[in-house]
Amino acid sequence: LDRLVQAYKFNANLGLLPLFADAVARAVDAGDAQRRPLLVIPLPLAPKRLAERGFNQSALLGAQVSKILGLRFEARGMLRVRETPPQTGLNREARLKNVRGAFDCTHRLDGHVAIVDDVMTTGATLSEAAKVLKKAGAARVTAWVIARATRGDAAIGVGLKTVPFDDHKG
C-alpha cells in the first residue's frame, strides 16, 4: 500500500485514483448514513508544491469520493496560507509546530465537514486543518484518508475508517 500511495502521489499514477476513491467511499458508506458530512474539503497544497507536482492528490481523491457518495465538494474550501517543509522524518511535536498557522478558511461553515488527505501519519496536519475548520464554524470534522501509518510507519488499510476530530482542541 505504501508503494501504491507513493506511486499515486509522487509519480502521478492517477490510474490508482479509482481504486483509492472506491475504497474510501465504501468505508464511508459502511458507516452511519445519518453522520455523513454536509461538505467535503481536500487538504490544500502550498502553491509551490502544487506547481511542482502538477496536481493535488487529496483534491482529486475528495472530488471522486464526493461524486461516488453524492456529497458536496469544495476544492477551495480551505487555503494553505504558509509554505511548510515536508513532514517526512519529523516527530509528532515537530510536525505540529511545522503546520501551525499553515491553513485558513474564508468560508463560514456549519454542520459536519470531512477533510480528505492521502495518508495520516501522526495526525498533526489533519488536526491543524480541523482546528481551522472548527474556527470557521464546522460543528464536526472528520478525516478521510487512503492509509494511516502505524508506529512502525507501515501504512495499513485503504479507507478502513473515518477518523473523527471532534475532541481535538488543536
C-alpha positions as CSV (number, residue, x, y, z in Angstrom):
1,L,0.0,0.0,0.0
2,D,2.9,2.4,0.8
3,R,4.3,1.9,-2.7
4,L,0.9,2.4,-4.3
5,V,0.3,5.6,-2.4
6,Q,3.7,6.9,-3.3
7,A,3.2,6.0,-7.0
8,Y,-0.1,7.9,-6.9
9,K,1.3,11.0,-5.1
10,F,4.8,11.3,-6.4
11,N,4.8,9.6,-9.8
12,A,1.3,10.8,-10.9
13,N,0.0,7.3,-11.3
14,L,-3.6,8.6,-11.5
15,G,-4.8,5.2,-12.6
16,L,-4.8,4.3,-8.9
17,L,-7.4,7.0,-8.1
18,P,-10.5,4.9,-8.8
19,L,-9.1,2.1,-6.5
20,F,-8.5,4.6,-3.7
21,A,-11.7,6.5,-4.1
22,D,-13.8,3.4,-4.2
23,A,-12.2,2.0,-1.1
24,V,-12.7,5.3,0.8
25,A,-16.3,5.6,-0.4
26,R,-17.0,2.0,0.7
27,A,-15.6,2.7,4.1
28,V,-17.7,5.9,4.5
29,D,-20.8,4.2,3.0
30,A,-20.4,1.4,5.6
31,G,-20.7,3.9,8.4
32,D,-23.8,5.6,9.7
33,A,-25.6,7.4,6.8
34,Q,-27.0,9.9,9.4
35,R,-23.5,11.0,10.2
36,R,-22.4,11.8,6.7
37,P,-20.8,15.3,6.2
38,L,-22.6,18.2,4.5
39,L,-19.3,19.2,2.8
40,V,-16.1,17.5,1.7
41,I,-12.9,19.6,1.6
42,P,-9.4,18.4,0.5
43,L,-6.3,19.2,2.4
44,P,-4.7,22.0,0.3
45,L,-1.2,22.0,-1.0
46,A,1.1,25.0,-0.9
47,P,1.2,26.8,-4.3
48,K,4.8,25.9,-4.9
49,R,4.3,22.2,-4.1
50,L,1.2,22.2,-6.3
51,A,3.1,23.7,-9.2
52,E,5.9,21.1,-8.8
53,R,3.6,18.2,-8.6
54,G,1.0,19.4,-11.1
55,F,-2.0,18.2,-9.1
56,N,-3.3,17.9,-5.5
57,Q,-3.7,14.2,-4.8
58,S,-6.2,15.0,-1.9
59,A,-8.4,17.2,-4.2
60,L,-8.6,14.5,-6.8
61,L,-9.5,11.9,-4.2
62,G,-12.0,14.1,-2.5
63,A,-13.7,15.0,-5.8
64,Q,-14.0,11.4,-6.8
65,V,-15.3,10.2,-3.4
66,S,-17.8,13.1,-3.2
67,K,-19.1,12.2,-6.6
68,I,-19.5,8.5,-5.7
69,L,-21.3,9.4,-2.5
70,G,-23.3,12.3,-3.9
71,L,-21.8,14.8,-1.5
72,R,-21.0,18.5,-1.9
73,F,-17.3,19.0,-2.6
74,E,-15.5,22.4,-2.3
75,A,-12.0,22.2,-3.8
76,R,-11.0,25.6,-2.4
77,G,-12.8,25.2,1.0
78,M,-9.6,25.6,2.8
79,L,-6.4,27.5,1.9
80,R,-2.7,26.8,2.5
81,V,-1.5,30.2,3.6
82,R,2.0,29.3,4.6
83,E,4.6,27.1,2.8
84,T,5.9,24.4,5.1
85,P,8.7,21.9,4.7
86,P,7.7,18.3,4.1
87,Q,6.6,16.5,7.2
88,T,8.7,13.4,6.4
89,G,11.2,12.5,9.1
90,L,9.6,14.8,11.7
91,N,8.3,13.5,15.0
92,R,4.7,14.5,16.1
93,E,5.8,17.6,18.1
94,A,7.9,18.9,15.2
95,R,5.0,18.1,12.8
96,L,2.6,20.1,14.9
97,K,4.9,23.1,15.0
98,N,5.6,22.8,11.3
99,V,1.9,23.1,10.3
100,R,0.8,25.6,12.9
101,G,-0.9,28.5,11.1
102,A,-0.5,26.9,7.7
103,F,-4.2,26.8,6.9
104,D,-7.1,29.3,6.7
105,C,-10.8,29.0,5.8
106,T,-12.5,32.1,4.5
107,H,-15.9,30.3,4.2
108,R,-18.5,30.3,7.0
109,L,-19.1,26.6,7.8
110,D,-21.7,24.7,9.7
111,G,-22.5,21.1,10.4
112,H,-20.3,18.2,9.6
113,V,-17.3,18.7,7.3
114,A,-15.0,15.9,6.1
115,I,-11.3,16.6,5.2
116,V,-9.7,14.4,2.6
117,D,-6.0,13.6,2.6
118,D,-3.9,10.7,1.3
119,V,-2.1,9.5,4.4
120,M,-2.4,10.2,8.1
121,T,0.9,9.6,9.9
122,T,0.7,11.4,13.3
123,G,-2.5,13.4,12.7
124,A,-0.7,16.7,13.1
125,T,-1.7,18.1,9.7
126,L,-5.3,16.9,9.9
127,S,-5.6,18.2,13.5
128,E,-4.4,21.7,12.4
129,A,-6.8,21.7,9.5
130,A,-9.7,20.5,11.7
131,K,-8.9,23.3,14.2
132,V,-9.2,25.9,11.3
133,L,-12.5,24.4,10.0
134,K,-14.0,24.4,13.5
135,K,-12.9,28.0,14.0
136,A,-14.8,28.7,10.7
137,G,-18.0,27.2,12.3
138,A,-17.9,23.4,11.5
139,A,-19.7,21.6,14.2
140,R,-17.9,18.3,13.5
141,V,-14.8,17.5,11.4
142,T,-13.9,14.0,10.2
143,A,-10.8,13.0,8.3
144,W,-10.9,10.5,5.3
145,V,-7.6,9.1,4.3
146,I,-6.4,6.3,2.0
147,A,-4.0,5.0,4.6
148,R,-2.9,5.5,8.2
149,A,0.6,4.9,9.3
150,T,1.3,2.9,12.4
151,R,4.1,3.5,14.9
152,G,6.4,1.5,12.7
153,D,5.4,3.7,9.7
154,A,3.9,0.8,7.9
155,A,0.8,2.0,6.1
156,I,-2.3,0.0,6.9
157,G,-5.8,-0.2,5.4
158,V,-7.3,1.6,2.5
159,G,-10.1,3.8,3.7
160,L,-10.8,1.5,6.6
161,K,-12.5,4.1,8.7
162,T,-13.1,7.8,9.1
163,V,-11.1,9.5,11.9
164,P,-13.2,12.0,13.9
165,F,-11.5,15.1,15.1
166,D,-14.4,16.3,17.3
167,D,-12.4,16.1,20.5
168,H,-9.3,17.8,19.2
169,K,-8.6,21.1,20.9
170,G,-5.8,22.0,18.5
